[in-house]
Amino acid sequence: MHDDNTLWRYLDGELDPTQARNLRAAIEADPELSRRIEDMKLMSDEVLAGAPEPDEAFADRVLAASRAAPAAEVLDLEQARRVLKKVAIAAAILAAVSLTYLGFRMVPEFIEPAQAGSLLP
């Protein structure tokens, strides 16, 4: 069974000559496959029938617009990893400092002053 992607590539002329020749032979030998190809051609024709034809200057306008557009910024993955590692380390340090601070602030509330003296050597 031929998948739709291969059939569309066949209809668009995107298969290499050997693949196209083999598929053409399969279409001629299989009435069901031939019907599928005809249905796909009709669907393609209906979709393209509503599409406007580009004028002769269309390609020139597209190229000019692409040259005028600012270049897309490319993300350096190694730099992003280094920054992420630094952020993770900073977050871990901040969490440790915060928990230590909270621990020292909360512990005296749970220990009575008389008991606190007996805890010292």
C-alpha positions as a printed NumPy array, in Angstrom:
array([[  0.   ,   0.   ,   0.   ],
       [  1.354,   3.435,  -0.924],
       [  1.015,   6.227,   1.611],
       [ -0.548,   9.571,   0.686],
       [  2.732,  11.43 ,   1.156],
       [  4.404,   9.332,  -1.549],
       [  1.409,   9.758,  -3.845],
       [  1.427,  13.551,  -3.396],
       [  5.17 ,  13.618,  -4.067],
       [  4.489,  11.598,  -7.238],
       [  1.824,  14.052,  -8.385],
       [  4.119,  17.006,  -7.644],
       [  6.983,  15.404,  -9.6  ],
       [  9.187,  15.108,  -6.513],
       [ 10.027,  11.393,  -6.721],
       [ 13.283,  10.285,  -8.264],
       [ 12.89 ,   8.693, -11.728],
       [ 13.123,   5.113, -10.454],
       [ 10.497,   5.662,  -7.732],
       [  8.209,   7.466, -10.203],
       [  8.567,   4.656, -12.778],
       [  7.81 ,   1.972, -10.159],
       [  4.789,   3.871,  -8.858],
       [  3.497,   4.492, -12.382],
       [  3.664,   0.728, -13.023],
       [  1.83 ,   0.067,  -9.737],
       [ -0.878,   2.599, -10.677],
       [ -1.386,   0.946, -14.06 ],
       [ -1.646,  -2.495, -12.433],
       [ -3.92 ,  -1.53 ,  -9.504],
       [ -7.352,  -0.012, -10.27 ],
       [ -7.82 ,   1.062,  -6.631],
       [ -4.5  ,   2.919,  -6.63 ],
       [ -5.389,   4.477,  -9.981],
       [ -8.691,   5.713,  -8.508],
       [ -6.87 ,   7.191,  -5.49 ],
       [ -4.472,   9.063,  -7.784],
       [ -7.372,  10.428,  -9.857],
       [ -9.166,  11.577,  -6.677],
       [ -6.022,  13.298,  -5.48 ],
       [ -5.568,  15.018,  -8.864],
       [ -9.163,  16.288,  -8.738],
       [ -8.68 ,  17.559,  -5.198],
       [ -5.459,  19.313,  -6.183],
       [ -7.09 ,  20.874,  -9.246],
       [-10.009,  22.165,  -7.151],
       [ -7.68 ,  23.718,  -4.586],
       [ -5.464,  25.296,  -7.215],
       [ -8.438,  26.568,  -9.22 ],
       [ -9.129,  29.167,  -6.523],
       [ -5.515,  30.265,  -6.183],
       [ -4.526,  33.462,  -7.988],
       [ -1.657,  33.317, -10.45 ],
       [  1.316,  35.371,  -9.263],
       [  2.372,  38.177, -11.568],
       [  5.82 ,  38.314, -13.166],
       [  7.271,  40.558, -10.447],
       [  6.175,  38.295,  -7.592],
       [  9.539,  36.525,  -7.214],
       [ 11.39 ,  39.847,  -7.313],
       [  9.149,  41.271,  -4.557],
       [  9.659,  38.196,  -2.369],
       [ 13.438,  38.338,  -2.792],
       [ 13.518,  42.076,  -2.066],
       [ 11.406,  41.62 ,   1.056],
       [ 13.625,  38.785,   2.297],
       [ 16.755,  40.894,   1.788],
       [ 15.181,  43.874,   3.58 ],
       [ 14.067,  41.821,   6.586],
       [ 16.47 ,  41.751,   9.527],
       [ 18.418,  38.548,   9.915],
       [ 16.989,  36.151,  12.439],
       [ 18.994,  35.833,  15.612],
       [ 20.503,  32.387,  16.025],
       [ 20.589,  30.891,  19.496],
       [ 23.976,  29.558,  20.574],
       [ 23.086,  26.366,  22.456],
       [ 26.416,  26.136,  24.271],
       [ 26.045,  29.686,  25.564],
       [ 22.454,  28.943,  26.608],
       [ 23.639,  25.848,  28.525],
       [ 26.327,  27.861,  30.334],
       [ 23.832,  30.555,  31.318],
       [ 21.29 ,  27.949,  32.448],
       [ 23.938,  26.195,  34.545],
       [ 24.862,  29.498,  36.231],
       [ 21.201,  30.26 ,  36.908],
       [ 20.681,  26.791,  38.415],
       [ 23.723,  27.218,  40.683],
       [ 22.549,  30.669,  41.776],
       [ 19.063,  29.314,  42.515],
       [ 20.526,  26.46 ,  44.598],
       [ 22.694,  28.886,  46.589],
       [ 19.749,  31.222,  47.154],
       [ 17.592,  28.326,  48.324],
       [ 20.292,  27.115,  50.742],
       [ 20.832,  30.605,  52.188],
       [ 17.086,  31.191,  52.517],
       [ 16.491,  27.874,  54.274],
       [ 19.417,  28.497,  56.631],
       [ 18.128,  31.982,  57.48 ],
       [ 14.606,  30.69 ,  58.063],
       [ 15.966,  27.866,  60.175],
       [ 17.862,  30.221,  62.464],
       [ 14.846,  32.534,  62.701],
       [ 12.365,  29.791,  63.537],
       [ 14.394,  27.574,  65.895],
       [ 14.385,  30.021,  68.862],
       [ 10.578,  30.162,  68.719],
       [ 10.376,  26.419,  69.375],
       [ 12.91 ,  26.309,  72.219],
       [ 12.12 ,  27.933,  75.563],
       [ 14.861,  30.27 ,  76.822],
       [ 15.525,  27.999,  79.822],
       [ 16.032,  25.033,  77.513],
       [ 18.259,  27.005,  75.187],
       [ 20.79 ,  27.481,  78.001],
       [ 20.929,  23.762,  78.701],
       [ 21.678,  23.031,  75.058],
       [ 24.959,  24.929,  75.252],
       [ 28.085,  23.015,  76.412]])
